[in-house]
Amino acid sequence: MRTAIYTLGCKVNQYETQAMEAELTRRGHTLVPFDGEADAYIINTCTVTAVSDKKSRQMIRQARKRSPHAIVAVCGCYAQTDPEAVEALEVDLVMGTNDRMGFLDRLEALSPDGGQVVDVDDALRRRTFERLPAGGLEGRTRAMLKVEDGCVNFCTYCIIPYARGPIRSLPAAEAAAQAAKLAEEGYKELVLTGIEISSWGRDLEGKPELMDLIEAVCAAAPDCRVRLGSLEPRTITADFCRRGAAIPNLCPHFHLSMQSGCDSVLKRMNRKYDTARYYESVKLLREYFDRPGITTDLIVGFPGETEEEFVQTLDFVQKCAFSAMHIFPYSRRSGTPAAAMAGQCSNAVKEERAHRAGEVARGLHQAWLESWVGQTLPVLFEEEKDGLWRGHAPNYTEVFVSGQGLHNVIQDVKITGLHGEGLLGELVP
């Protein structure tokens, strides 16, 4: 069966799609591009914002229009939280965020005149971690290793706890075994991913800490870089930094989820930290690691956000001096407490604040890039693009060089200047 897959959303969705791709190939099916004809289309949906919902619906309609007689199967977070809306789009199979292998079993068993199959469980009742094959397809340099699922933070703007359920963790020994296998397969970098990896271990016996997992994975794959997914700021303690700095293959890149740099907004968001605790994490990372890349997310125009609160956020962003930022205008998400809050900002206000925050972020990123000119960085090269090889340094900064045959090669690069939003350099012999 010729099968095409389209993935929306986060790295966890990407990981789960890779697992389905690997399993479909193992079962003898052929993967084909989503923009062409196929016997079956899989849409792995996202629901983190209302825009994500809309995009998910668009891709479902595109698949049905492209091949009216093909099977259209939908999974992921949007299918989990609003299966009725997905069912109404005349798809053949609707499942949510659980049992990906069962989803493929159902897909294979569908018949053209068999009617719709809708099987969505209650995510909040899940208690076990779904084990999926780790890695990616042939030719990729970086593999993702999903170590956690679920979230119980219940931030007021977020629907994901209802889409993914409570915390479930992959035991450290199993994660280490998967890491060793991926290293043997030739991957040079592993990314530990999950819905909220800072919560890893809370459901396991003895309640191990995230750093216990990191140490186990790094030791199992000593020749692989290990990169961390998004972290809750309170994860960063002196002990975390001391132990992490002693691991040679742990990438000095930390994505600390922030969302706002104003304490009153953070409180309305139901975030579990304030700006003082956040900044303590930033200072600890810079104390223990040599010039780490520190990146973040920012939501602007949250309900009730005043101009004064927004300016406080901009001041805090500059104080933290992030190497890169993702900026999102607040998206009103039905089913969340924030959607019912008073003081909803207009689209014009959100767009204007996103623009101003973006200007600050671009200035910080420019300063970060310029600080590396003249330095030497080890770069893992991934692809050739516009006559230059593109890769990432351990701090996750993009680096471009001229060269030949650099795919999946790590080599030192002397940084000579800037190239777009990345660095330009020369290979060190």
C-alpha positions in Angstrom: 0.0 0.0 0.0 1.3 3.4 -1.0 1.1 5.5 2.2 1.6 9.3 2.6 2.0 10.9 6.0 1.6 14.6 7.0 2.7 15.7 10.5 1.8 18.8 12.3 3.1 20.1 15.6 5.9 19.2 18.0 8.9 16.9 18.1 6.8 14.3 19.9 4.5 14.1 16.9 7.5 14.0 14.6 8.9 11.1 16.6 5.6 9.2 16.5 5.4 9.7 12.8 8.9 8.4 12.3 7.9 5.3 14.3 4.9 4.8 12.1 7.0 5.3 9.0 9.5 2.7 10.2 6.7 0.2 11.0 4.9 0.7 7.7 8.2 0.1 5.8 8.8 -3.0 7.9 5.3 -4.3 7.0 6.1 -3.9 3.3 4.2 -0.7 2.5 5.7 2.1 0.4 6.1 5.6 1.7 5.2 8.3 -0.9 5.1 12.1 -0.8 1.9 13.6 0.7 1.4 16.0 -2.2 1.1 13.0 -4.7 -1.3 10.1 -5.2 -1.5 7.5 -2.5 -3.6 4.5 -1.4 -3.7 5.9 2.1 -3.1 9.2 3.7 -2.3 9.6 7.4 -2.6 13.0 9.0 -0.9 13.3 12.5 -2.7 16.3 13.9 -1.8 19.1 16.4 -4.2 21.1 18.6 -1.9 23.4 20.6 -3.6 26.4 19.1 -6.8 27.1 17.2 -4.6 27.7 14.1 -3.2 24.2 14.6 -6.8 22.9 14.5 -7.5 24.8 11.3 -4.3 23.5 9.6 -5.2 20.0 10.6 -8.6 20.3 9.0 -7.0 21.8 5.8 -4.6 18.9 5.4 -7.4 16.3 5.9 -9.5 18.1 3.2 -6.5 18.2 0.9 -5.9 14.5 1.2 -9.6 13.7 0.5 -9.7 16.0 -2.5 -6.4 14.7 -3.9 -7.5 11.0 -4.0 -11.2 10.7 -3.4 -11.1 6.9 -3.2 -8.0 6.7 -0.9 -8.2 5.8 2.8 -7.8 8.9 5.0 -6.7 8.1 8.5 -6.3 10.7 11.3 -4.5 10.5 14.6 -2.8 12.9 17.0 -3.9 15.6 19.4 -6.7 17.3 17.4 -8.3 13.9 16.8 -8.0 13.1 20.5 -9.6 16.3 21.8 -12.3 16.8 19.1 -13.0 13.5 17.3 -16.5 14.6 16.3 -15.0 17.4 14.2 -12.6 15.0 12.5 -15.3 12.4 12.0 -17.4 15.1 10.3 -14.7 15.5 7.6 -15.6 12.1 6.2 -12.4 10.4 7.1 -12.2 6.6 7.3 -10.3 6.2 10.6 -10.1 8.4 13.7 -7.8 7.6 16.6 -6.0 9.9 19.0 -2.7 10.0 20.7 -2.4 6.4 21.9 -1.6 3.0 20.4 0.1 4.0 17.2 0.7 0.3 16.2 -2.9 -0.4 16.8 -3.7 2.6 14.6 -1.7 1.0 11.8 -3.4 -2.4 12.4 -6.8 -0.7 11.9 -5.5 1.1 8.8 -4.5 -2.2 7.2 -7.8 -3.8 8.1 -10.0 -1.1 6.5 -12.1 -2.0 3.5 -13.4 0.6 1.0 -17.1 0.0 2.0 -16.5 -0.7 5.7 -17.7 2.6 7.0 -15.9 4.9 9.5 -13.9 3.6 12.4 -13.7 5.9 15.4 -11.7 4.7 18.4 -10.6 7.4 20.8 -9.8 6.6 24.4 -9.9 8.8 27.6 -6.4 10.2 27.7 -6.7 11.2 31.4 -7.0 7.5 32.3 -3.7 6.4 30.7 -1.0 5.0 33.0 1.5 3.2 30.8 4.2 4.5 28.5 3.7 3.5 24.8 6.9 2.0 23.5 7.7 2.8 19.9 10.7 2.2 17.7 13.2 5.1 18.2 15.1 6.9 15.5 14.4 8.1 12.0 14.7 6.9 8.4 17.9 6.2 6.5 19.9 9.3 5.8 19.1 11.3 8.8 21.8 12.4 11.1 19.7 13.2 14.2 17.4 10.7 15.9 14.7 11.5 18.4 14.3 9.4 21.5 10.9 9.8 23.2 11.3 9.3 26.9 8.1 10.8 28.4 4.5 11.5 27.5 1.8 13.5 29.2 1.6 16.6 31.4 -0.1 17.6 34.6 0.8 21.3 34.7 -2.6 22.5 33.4 -1.4 25.9 32.2 -4.5 28.1 31.6 -3.9 28.5 27.9 -3.0 24.8 27.1 -5.2 21.9 26.0 -2.4 19.4 25.8 -2.9 17.7 29.3 -6.4 16.7 28.0 -4.9 15.4 24.7 -1.9 13.5 26.2 -3.0 12.5 29.7 -0.9 12.2 32.8 2.9 11.7 33.0 4.3 8.3 31.8 8.0 7.7 31.6 10.3 5.4 29.7 12.6 3.8 32.3 16.2 4.9 32.1 17.6 1.4 31.4 15.3 1.1 28.4 16.1 4.6 27.2 19.9 3.8 27.5 19.4 0.6 25.5 17.6 2.5 22.7 20.3 5.1 22.7 23.0 2.5 22.3 21.1 0.9 19.4 20.7 4.3 17.6 24.4 5.0 18.0 25.2 1.6 16.4 22.9 2.6 13.5 25.1 5.6 12.8 23.2 8.5 14.3 25.6 11.2 15.6 23.0 13.1 17.7 20.1 12.0 19.9 17.4 14.4 21.0 15.5 13.5 24.2 11.9 14.5 23.6 8.6 14.3 25.4 5.6 16.4 26.1 7.2 17.7 29.3 10.5 15.9 29.9 11.2 17.8 33.1 8.5 15.6 34.6 10.3 12.4 33.6 10.5 9.9 36.4 7.7 11.1 38.6 5.7 8.0 37.8 8.6 5.6 38.2 9.5 3.7 41.3 11.9 5.7 43.5 11.0 8.9 41.5 14.4 9.3 39.7 15.4 12.7 38.4 15.8 13.8 34.9 19.6 14.0 35.3 19.6 10.3 36.2 18.1 9.6 32.7 20.5 12.0 31.0 23.6 10.4 32.6 22.4 6.9 31.6 21.7 7.8 28.0 24.9 9.8 27.5 26.9 6.9 29.0 25.2 4.4 26.7 26.0 6.4 23.6 29.3 8.2 24.4 30.1 9.0 20.8 26.7 10.6 20.2 25.8 14.2 21.0 22.7 14.2 23.4 20.4 17.2 23.1 17.6 18.0 25.5 14.1 19.0 24.6 12.2 21.9 26.2 12.8 22.1 30.0 10.7 23.6 32.8 12.9 26.3 34.4 12.8 24.8 37.9 14.6 21.7 36.5 17.8 23.8 36.5 19.4 23.5 39.8 23.1 23.7 40.9 23.1 19.9 41.1 21.6 19.5 37.7 24.2 21.9 36.2 27.2 20.3 38.1 26.3 16.8 36.9 25.4 17.9 33.4 28.6 19.9 32.9 30.6 16.8 33.7 29.1 14.9 30.7 31.2 15.5 27.6 28.6 14.6 25.1 25.7 16.6 26.5 25.0 19.5 24.2 25.2 22.9 26.0 21.9 24.0 24.6 18.9 24.5 26.9 15.4 25.5 25.8 13.8 27.0 28.9 10.1 27.4 28.5 9.2 31.0 29.6 6.0 32.2 28.0 6.1 35.6 29.8 8.7 37.8 31.5 6.1 39.4 33.8 5.1 37.8 37.1 1.4 38.8 37.0 1.0 37.3 33.6 2.8 34.1 34.6 0.4 33.8 37.5 -2.6 34.1 35.2 -1.0 31.5 33.0 -0.7 29.2 36.0 3.0 28.8 35.4 4.8 27.4 38.5 7.7 29.8 38.6 8.3 33.6 38.7 10.9 35.7 36.8 13.3 35.5 39.8 13.4 31.7 39.7 13.6 31.8 35.9 16.6 34.1 35.9 18.3 32.0 38.6 18.2 29.1 36.1 19.7 31.3 33.4 22.5 32.3 35.7 23.2 28.8 36.8 23.5 27.5 33.2 26.0 30.3 32.4 28.0 29.6 35.5 28.4 25.9 34.9 28.5 25.6 31.1 30.8 27.4 28.7 28.7 29.9 26.7 25.6 27.7 26.5 22.8 28.4 23.9 19.7 29.4 25.9 16.5 29.6 23.9 12.9 30.1 24.9 9.2 30.5 23.9 7.2 33.7 24.4 3.4 34.2 24.2 2.4 37.9 23.6 -1.1 39.3 24.0 -2.2 36.9 26.8 -5.6 37.9 28.2 -5.3 40.9 30.4 -1.8 41.7 29.3 -1.3 45.5 29.7 1.3 47.6 27.9 3.2 47.9 31.2 3.2 44.1 31.6 4.4 43.7 28.1 7.2 46.2 28.6 8.3 44.2 31.7 8.5 41.1 29.5 10.7 42.9 26.9 13.0 44.2 29.7 13.3 40.6 31.1 14.0 39.1 27.7 16.9 41.5 27.2 18.2 40.8 30.7 18.2 37.0 29.9 20.0 37.7 26.5 18.6 34.6 24.8 20.4 33.2 21.8 17.1 32.6 20.0 13.4 32.8 20.7 10.1 31.5 19.4 7.4 34.2 19.6 3.7 33.4 19.4 0.7 35.7 19.6 -1.8 34.2 22.1 -4.2 31.9 20.4 -7.6 31.6 22.1 -8.1 27.9 22.6 -11.7 26.7 23.4 -11.8 24.4 26.4 -9.1 26.2 28.4 -9.6 28.6 31.3 -7.7 31.4 29.4 -10.3 31.4 26.7 -13.0 32.6 29.2 -10.8 35.3 30.8 -11.7 38.9 30.6 -9.5 41.4 28.7 -8.9 39.4 25.5 -6.4 41.3 23.4 -7.3 42.3 19.9 -5.5 40.7 16.9 -4.0 44.1 16.2 -2.5 44.4 19.6 -1.2 40.8 19.5 0.4 41.4 16.1 2.0 44.7 17.2 3.5 43.1 20.3 4.7 40.1 18.4 6.5 42.5 16.0 8.1 44.4 18.8 9.2 41.3 20.6 10.5 39.9 17.3 12.7 43.0 16.9 14.2 42.5 20.4 14.7 38.8 19.7 16.4 39.5 16.3 18.8 41.9 18.0 19.7 39.4 20.7 20.2 36.7 18.1 22.4 39.0 16.0 24.6 39.7 19.0 24.8 36.0 19.8 26.0 35.2 16.3 28.5 38.0 16.2 30.0 36.8 19.5 31.1 33.6 17.7 33.1 35.2 14.9 36.7 34.1 15.2 35.8 31.1 17.4 36.0 27.4 16.5 33.0 25.1 16.8 32.5 21.4 16.2 29.6 21.1 13.6 27.5 18.1 12.7 26.6 18.5 9.0 23.2 17.5 7.9 22.5 18.6 4.3 23.8 20.6 1.3 21.8 23.7 0.7 22.4 26.4 -2.0 26.0 25.3 -2.5 26.9 25.2 1.2 26.8 22.5 3.7 24.5 23.2 6.7 24.9 21.8 10.2 24.5 22.6 13.9 27.0 23.4 16.6 26.5 21.8 20.0 24.8 25.1 21.1 22.3 24.6 18.3 23.5 27.5 16.2 23.3 26.9 12.4 26.7 26.8 10.6 27.4 26.9 6.9 30.6 26.0 5.1 31.8 25.1 1.6 32.9 21.5 1.3 32.1 18.1 -0.2 30.7 14.9 1.2 30.0 16.2 4.7 26.7 14.4 5.5 26.7 13.0 9.0 30.3 14.3 9.6 31.3 16.2 12.7 34.2 18.6 12.0 35.7 21.7 13.5 34.8 25.0 11.8 36.5 28.3 12.2 33.7 31.0 12.2 34.5 33.8 9.7 31.2 35.7 9.6 27.4 35.5 9.5 25.1 33.8 6.9 21.5 34.7 7.2 20.3 33.7 10.7 23.4 31.4 11.1 27.2 31.4 11.0 29.6 31.1 8.1 32.9 29.3 8.5 35.8 27.4 7.1 36.6 23.8 7.8 39.6 23.3 10.1 42.0 20.8 8.5 
